[in-house]
Amino acid sequence: MAIDRRTLLGFSAAGVAIPLGGKIVHAAPSAIGAFGVDATIFGVRPDALEDQSMLLQRAIEAAARNRVPLMFPPGVYRAADLVLPTGSQLLGVRGATRLQLGYGASLIAASGAHDITLQGLTFDGSGRQLPDNRGLLTLRDTQGLRIFDCTLMASGGNGLHLERAVGEISGNTIVNVAKAAIFSLDARGLVIRGNVVREAANNGILVWRSAKGDDGTLVLANRIEEIGAKDGGSGQNGNGVNVFRAGNVIVADNRIHACAFSAVRGNAAANLQVRGNTATQLGEVAIYSEFGFEGALIAANVIDGAALGVSITNFNEGGRLAVCQGNLVRNLFTRGDPKLDTEARGVGIAVEADTAVTGNVIEGAPLAGIWLGWKQYLRDVTVTSNLVRKSQMGIAVSVAPGAGSALVADNLIAGATLGAVVGMDGLKPVTGDLTRDGAARFAQLTITGNRVQ
């Protein structure tokens, strides 16, 4: 018997019998309602011990074909490799409806399917290891995607794996995943908003592209905590949000805590905006814009506890053109030996090229509040109206051969024990305090109007 829309809508609240695969399945009363069709009408049973993939697949296809939501009563449903066609809408009772992964590459997958909605469901990966480039949910080439109020847990790969997705991921909880909580590749208009991400072994939210290009993903008001770097590396893991090659991405108003490396890391990400985030207890650079980017706005963030607060770097690789404004950076630390070495860090804000640093407040950076340039990699930087307190050096500026111009003006620097503004050649201080004397010999520097206490 073919189950079409007319048949579905003809089922009565009194209950009906439906032939499925040669067996008579009795539908529960009120199986069809204004909000969708009850999955049990297709023979699916809550809390059944056996795998129900075949029955679930039939139910998903029939409901999607007729463009009605498929409703899951409370209970556990064991399945694997379910495929969502266009129009799939799977709805559960939040916190009470659980789809649990059996043996498969994903619990749910879709490719080229549009207008998919998942809401109120718990997806449990049972800790089973997943193949590379797969998630507990794996969705490719989909438009009109909506995932709301779901929980993804215990994934043996990524939690949510998206490729070329258009849609919104909002209000979900993603916990205890072996790779990244959310991985997006080559998005075409994606919103990741208001989710809770916790206990991800390698990364929180990844927004990547196969090649540099416009992406436009919005990563807004998420809570991201306890992000590890299980697979190691020098920064590709351990990040709350990692934006790679993706242009015009906005990362705003997120609460990010306890990441092994960075809260937000932009790599070759043009026109990246990182604003209004609160980032605490980071193991490395809290906010990074690096490697071949053009255009970055890092503004109004609160950073409390990191080896380096904000780094806008890699002019040698084409990294340039930024605004760093109105950030509060405090309680920086050095790792291990606090001497001047490349691993010590202890810097509030570090920039290199074509950048304005203005209106920031930095307190408690053990080495330097603001660091300008590296060797010859310094060009056209302005540092104005910042407050720097309790650092060895208030502002360190490269005066190495080939270093370009910098304007350091109208800053308030208090408690700098080695000098308010100090000339550097790499990690070596080569001048005294340039606010007091000697700045005139560096024609590329303008140091004026600073108040030193």
N, C-alpha and C positions, 0 to 999 in steps of 0.2 A: 504494500500500500504506500503510495507516495503521499508524504505529508506536506501539503501546500498550505498557503495562507488561509484559504477558505476552510480547509479542514481544521486547521488550528483554531480559528475563530469560532468554529462551530461546536467545539467541545463545550459541554455544559458544566456548571458548577456541581452537578450531581455525580460527576465522575464518568469516564468512558473507558472502553477497552480498545487498545491499538495493537494491531499485528506488527511486530518488529522481529525480523529474522526468523519468521515461522512460529514465534511464540506470542501469546497474548499478554500484553503488558497493561495492567490496570492503572489508569491515571488517577492521581489523588484528586479529591474534590477541590474546586477552586484552583486547578492547575494553571488555567489561563486567566489572566487578569489584565487590568489596564496597564500594568507595568511590565508585562512580559509573560513568558512561559516557564513553568517550573521544570527543572531538569529531570525530576523524578518521573515525569510523564514518558520519558524515553527509556525507562528502566534503570536509570542511574540511582544508586543507593548511597545515602550518607553512611559513613563509617564501615563500609564493606571492606573486608580484608584483602580481597583480590584487586588486581589492576583493572580499572574500568575505562581504559583508553578508547576502546572501540565504541562503547556506548556513548562516552562523552563526545567523541568526534562526530558521531551521527547527530547528536543533539546540537552541537555547535553549528554544524552545516545546515541543519533544518531551520534553526532559529535565524541564522544569518541570511539564508535564502529568502526568508519571509520578512526580514528586517524587524524582528521583534527581539527584545532582550531575553537572554537565557538566565533564569534565576536559580541560584544554588541555595538550598536550605542549609542551616548549620550542620556541620559535620566534616569529616575528612574524606577526600576523594583521591585515590591513588592513581597516577597516570604518568605518561611520558610522551614526548614528541607530538603533542596536540598541535594541529595546524589551524590557524585562524584565517578564514576567507574574508573578503570584503563584507563590511556590515556587521561583523561580529560584535556583540555586546554581552559581556559576561559580568553578572552582578551577584554579589554575595552579601552576607550579613557580616559587617565589619567586626573582626576579632573572633568570629565563630565559624566562618566557612574557610576551609583549608584545602588547597590542592597540593598534594605531596608527590615529589618526583620519585618515580620508579627507576627503571633502567633506560636511559636515553640521553641524547645530546643536549636537550633542553626540556623543560616542562612544557613551555608553549613557544611556538615559532610562527612567523608570518613572513611572506615575501611577496611584494607587489600588491598587498591587500590594503584597502583604504577604509577610513571611517570605523576604526576599531576602538572600542571602549572597554576598559577593565576597571571595575569599581568594587570596593568593599571586600576584596579577596585577600587571603593569605597564601603566598606561594612559598612552599617549604622545599628546599633543595636536599634535605637530609644529609648534607655534607658530602654528597657524591661528587667525585671529580668530574669536571666537564671538559670537553675538548677545547683547544685553543680557539679564540675568536667566537666563543659562545657564552651566553649568559643563561641564567635560570629562565629568563624571557629573552628571546632573540627575534628582533623585528627589523626587517630590511625593506627599503623602498616603500614606505608607507606614508600616506597623507591622512590628515584628520585623526591622528592618534590621540587618545585621551586615556591616561592612567591616573586614577584618583583614589585616595583613601585605601590603598593596598599596602600590604606588608610583604617584603621579600626577605627571606632569611635562609641562612645555612647553605648558601650557594657555593659549590666547588669550583666556580669560575667567576665571571662577572655576575653581578646581580641582574642588571638590565643592560642588554647589549643592543644598541641601535645603530643602524647604518642608513644614511640618507632619509632621515625621518623628519616629518613635519607634524607638529602637534604640541601637546602640553603634558608634563609629568608633574603632578601637584599633590601635596598633602600625603605623600607616602612615607613609610618607614622601611629603611633598608639596613639590615644588620647582619654582621657575622658572615662576610663574603671573603672568598679566597683571593680575589683579584681586585677589581674596582667595583664600587657600588653601582655607578652609572657610567657607561662608556658610550659616547656618541661620536660617530665618524661621518663626516661630510653631511652635516645637517643642513636643512634648507628652510629653517624657520622653526626653532625649537624653544620652548619655555620650560625651564626646570625650576620650579617654584615651591617654597614652603615644605620641602621634604626634610626628614630626619635621616641622616646617614651616620652610622656608628659601627665601629669595629670592622673596618675594611682592612684587609691584610696589606694592600699595596697603595690604593688611591681611593679618594672619595668620588669626585666627579671629574671625568675626562671629556674635554671637548676638543676633538682632533679633526684634522683634515688630511687626506692623502697627499695633497699639494697645497701650497699657499693659496688662499682665496677667501672670498667673502663667506661668512658663516652666519653671523648675527644671532647666535644663541644667547638667551637671557638666563643667567643663573642668579636667582633672586631669593633672598630671605630663607635660605636653607640653614639647618643646624647640622654641622659636620664635626664629628668628634672621634677621637681614638683611631687615627689612621696610621698604619704601620708601613714598613718598607721591607716586607718579608723577602722579596726577590732581589734586594740590594740595589746597587747602582749609585750614581753620583747625583741623583735628583729626579730621575724618571719615575721613581716610586716615592711614597711617603708624603704625598701632597693632598691637601683638602680639595683644591680645584686646580686642574692642570689644563691650560689652553695651548694647543700646539698647532701652529700654522693657520689657525682659524682667525679670520679678520672680523673686526666690528662686533666683538663679543663684549657683553656687559656682565660684570660680576659685582653685585651690589647687595648690601644689607644682610650679608650672611654672618652667622655666628660660627666661628671655626676655632676648635680647641684641640690641643694635644695631637699634633701631626709630627711624624718623625722628621720631615723636612720642612716644607713650606705650607703656608695657608693658601696662597694663590701663586701659581707659577705660570707665567706667560712666556712661551718659547716661539720666536718667529711669528708673533701674533700682532698684526697691524691694528692700530686704532683700538687697542684694548682699554677698557675702562674698569678700574678696580676702585670702588668707592663705597664708603659707609659701612665697611665690614669691621667686625670686632674679632681680633685674632689673638689668641693667648696660648702660651706653652708650646712654642714651635722649636724644633730641634736645629733648624738651620736658618736660612733667609725667610722671613715671614712673607714678604711680597716681592716677587721677582718679575722683572721684564728683561728678557735676555735674547741673544742670538738672532740677529737679522730682522728685528722689528722696526717699523717706522710708525711712530705715533703711540703714545701711552698716556693715559690720565690716571694718576694714583692720588686719590683725594679723600679726605675726611675719614680715614681709617683709624682705628684704635689698635695698637700693637703693644702687647704687654708680655714680655718674655720671649726672646729669640736671640740667636747668635748675631743676626744682622736684621735690622728692621725692614728697610726698603732698598732694593738693589736694582738700578736701571743701568744696564751694563752691556759689554761686548760690542763696543764701537769698532773694534778690530774685525767684527763679523757683520758690520752694517747696522748695529743697534743704535738708534738715534731718535731724537725728537719726542720730548716728553714734558709733562707738567707733574710736579710732585708738590701738592698743596694741602695745607690744613690737616696734616696727619699728627696724631699723638703717638709717640714712640717712647717706650719706657722699659726699664729693667732688662737691658741687654746683658748678655753674658759672654764670656770666653770659654772655650772648650779646652780643658786640660791646662797646659802651660799658658799663662796670660801674657807671655812675651809677644813681641811683634813677629808674627809668622802667619803664613797664609791660612792656617787652620784656626787661628785664635778668634777671628771675627771681633765681636764687641763694638760694632759700629751701628749708629742709628740709621743714617741714610747715605747711600753711595750712588753717585751718578757719573756719567762720562761725557755725553755729547748732546748739544743742542737742547738743553733742558733748563727749565725754570724751577727752582726750589724755593718755595715761598710760604710763609705763615705756618711752618711746622713747629711743634714743640717736642723737644727730645730731652729726656732726662735719664741719667744713669747708663750711658754708653761707656764701658770701661776704656776703650781705645780712643774713639773719636765720635763726636756727635754727627758730623757731616764729613764725608770723604769725597773729594772731587778729583776724578781722573785716575789713571793708572799709567805710570811712565809717560810715553808720548800720547796716550789715548785720552786727551782732554780737548774739548772744543766748545766754545760758545755756551758757557754755563753761567747762569745768574743765581745768586744765593742771597735772598733779601728777606728781611723782617721775620727771621726765625729766632726762636728761643732755644738755646742749648745750655743745659745745666749738668754739672757733675760728670765731666769727661776729662781724660788726660789731655786730649787736644779738642778744642771746640770745633774747629774746622781744619781739616787737612787738605791741602791742595797740591797737586803735582806741579813741580817746577823742573822736571826732568827735561833734557834736550828734546825739542820737538813738541812739547806740550803747548796747547792752544790757550785761548783767552778765557778768563773768568772774572766776573764781577761779584764781589763780596761786600754787601752794603747793608747798613741799618739793622744788623743783627744784634741781639743781646746774648752775651756769652758769659756765663757765671761758673766759677769754680773749676776752670780748666787748668790743671796743675802743670802741664807742659807747654802751654801757650794757647791763646785764643784762636789764632790763625797760624798754621805751621806749614812751611814748604816741605814737600816730600819728593824723594826719588825712589819710587817703588815703596818699600816698607821702611825706608831709612829717612828719618828727619834730617834735613840739610839746612834748615834755617832756625832762627829763634822765632819769637812771636812777631809776625809781620804786621800786626796792628800797632806795634810800638816803633819799629824801625826796620829798614832794609827792604821794604816792599818796592821802592822806586827802582831797584835794579832789575826787576822783572817787568818788562814793558807790557807783557801780555796780561798782567794782573791789575785790577783796580780794587783797592781795599779802602773803604771809606765809610765814615759815619757809624761804625760799630761801637757798641758800648760793652766794655769789659769790666767784670766785677770779680 
